[in-house]
Amino acid sequence: MQIRKSAALILTSVLTVVLSVGSVHAQDGARQDMKAAGTDTKNAAKNTGHAVSTGTKKTYNKTTSGTKTAADKTATGTKKVYHKTANGTKTATDKTVNGTKTVGKDVGHGTKVAAKDTANGTKKVGDKIAGKPTPQ
């Protein structure tokens, strides 16, 4: 019976040691899993931060470039409008001056013709009054 008790005691001791080592090993595995999960989370956060930073920089650069392009096109368009307006104003001024000269010439000519007609009419009336015959 003593052998049985000794065997039982040895078997119990061995099982206790094996089970305790197994639980320690299981705890180390859980600890390692938690550590790995933390590391993975940290790396994912870093990668996300880098991606957001890169996207923000790209957006900033594109916005800056687009704003510069818009400003350049606006400046170019403004210059074109200015030159077209200046050219149109000069053309209108030239045409107004030419039109005024033409009207002035026409008025001057009309005044001369009217003066001659008035002089001739006055001469005819004077001749009638003087009794001169009307020329044919």
C-alpha positions as CSV (number, residue, x, y, z in Angstrom):
1,M,0.0,0.0,0.0
2,Q,2.8,2.3,0.5
3,I,3.8,2.0,-3.1
4,R,0.3,2.9,-4.1
5,K,0.4,6.0,-1.8
6,S,3.8,6.9,-3.0
7,A,2.8,6.4,-6.7
8,A,-0.3,8.5,-6.1
9,L,1.7,11.2,-4.4
10,I,4.2,11.2,-7.2
11,L,1.5,11.3,-9.8
12,T,-0.3,14.1,-8.1
13,S,3.0,16.0,-7.8
14,V,3.8,15.5,-11.5
15,L,0.3,16.6,-12.5
16,T,0.5,19.7,-10.3
17,V,3.8,20.7,-11.8
18,V,2.6,20.0,-15.4
19,L,-0.6,21.9,-14.9
20,S,1.1,24.9,-13.3
21,V,3.7,25.1,-16.0
22,G,0.8,24.9,-18.6
23,S,-1.0,27.7,-16.9
24,V,2.1,29.8,-16.8
25,H,2.7,29.1,-20.4
26,A,-0.9,30.1,-21.2
27,Q,-0.5,33.3,-19.2
28,D,2.6,34.1,-21.2
29,G,0.8,33.5,-24.4
30,A,-2.1,35.8,-23.4
31,R,0.4,38.4,-22.3
32,Q,2.2,38.2,-25.6
33,D,-1.1,38.4,-27.5
34,M,-2.0,41.6,-25.6
35,K,1.5,43.0,-26.3
36,A,1.2,42.2,-30.0
37,A,-2.3,43.7,-30.1
38,G,-1.0,46.9,-28.5
39,T,1.9,47.1,-30.9
40,D,-0.4,46.5,-33.9
41,T,-2.7,49.3,-32.6
42,K,0.2,51.6,-32.2
43,N,1.5,50.9,-35.7
44,A,-2.0,51.3,-37.2
45,A,-2.3,54.7,-35.5
46,K,1.1,55.8,-36.8
47,N,0.2,54.7,-40.3
48,T,-3.1,56.5,-40.2
49,G,-1.3,59.6,-38.9
50,H,1.2,59.5,-41.7
51,A,-1.6,58.9,-44.3
52,V,-3.6,61.9,-43.0
53,S,-0.4,64.0,-42.9
54,T,0.4,63.1,-46.5
55,G,-3.2,63.7,-47.7
56,T,-3.3,67.1,-45.9
57,K,0.0,68.1,-47.5
58,K,-1.2,67.1,-51.0
59,T,-4.5,68.9,-50.5
60,Y,-2.6,72.0,-49.3
61,N,-0.3,71.9,-52.3
62,K,-3.1,71.4,-54.8
63,T,-5.1,74.2,-53.2
64,T,-2.1,76.5,-53.4
65,S,-1.5,75.6,-57.0
66,G,-5.1,76.1,-57.9
67,T,-5.3,79.4,-56.2
68,K,-2.2,80.6,-58.0
69,T,-3.6,79.4,-61.3
70,A,-6.9,81.2,-60.7
71,A,-5.1,84.4,-59.7
72,D,-2.9,84.3,-62.8
73,K,-5.9,83.7,-65.1
74,T,-7.8,86.5,-63.4
75,A,-4.9,88.9,-63.8
76,T,-4.6,87.9,-67.5
77,G,-8.3,88.3,-68.1
78,T,-8.3,91.7,-66.3
79,K,-5.4,92.9,-68.5
80,K,-7.2,91.7,-71.7
81,V,-10.4,93.5,-70.6
82,Y,-8.4,96.6,-69.8
83,H,-6.7,96.6,-73.3
84,K,-9.9,95.8,-75.1
85,T,-11.7,98.6,-73.2
86,A,-8.9,101.1,-74.0
87,N,-8.8,100.1,-77.6
88,G,-12.6,100.4,-77.9
89,T,-12.5,103.8,-76.2
90,K,-9.8,105.0,-78.6
91,T,-11.8,103.7,-81.6
92,A,-15.0,105.3,-80.3
93,T,-13.1,108.6,-79.8
94,D,-11.6,108.5,-83.3
95,K,-15.0,107.8,-84.8
96,T,-16.6,110.6,-82.8
97,V,-13.9,113.0,-83.9
98,N,-14.3,112.0,-87.6
99,G,-18.1,112.2,-87.3
100,T,-17.8,115.6,-85.8
101,K,-15.5,116.8,-88.6
102,T,-17.9,115.4,-91.2
103,V,-20.9,117.0,-89.6
104,G,-18.9,120.3,-89.3
105,K,-18.0,120.1,-93.0
106,D,-21.6,119.3,-93.9
107,V,-23.0,122.1,-91.8
108,G,-20.4,124.5,-93.3
109,H,-21.3,123.5,-96.8
110,G,-25.0,123.7,-96.1
111,T,-24.5,127.2,-94.6
112,K,-22.5,128.3,-97.7
113,V,-25.2,126.9,-100.0
114,A,-28.0,128.6,-97.9
115,A,-26.1,131.8,-97.9
116,K,-25.7,131.8,-101.7
117,D,-29.3,130.9,-102.2
118,T,-30.3,133.7,-99.8
119,A,-28.1,136.1,-101.7
120,N,-29.5,135.1,-105.0
121,G,-33.1,135.3,-103.7
122,T,-32.3,138.7,-102.2
123,K,-30.8,139.8,-105.6
124,K,-33.9,138.6,-107.5
125,V,-36.2,140.4,-105.1
126,G,-34.0,143.5,-105.4
127,D,-34.2,143.3,-109.2
128,K,-37.9,142.9,-109.1
129,I,-38.2,145.9,-106.9
130,A,-35.9,147.8,-109.3
131,G,-37.9,146.7,-112.2
132,K,-35.3,144.7,-114.0
133,P,-36.4,141.8,-116.1
134,T,-35.9,138.3,-114.8
135,P,-33.1,136.4,-116.6
136,Q,-34.0,133.1,-118.1
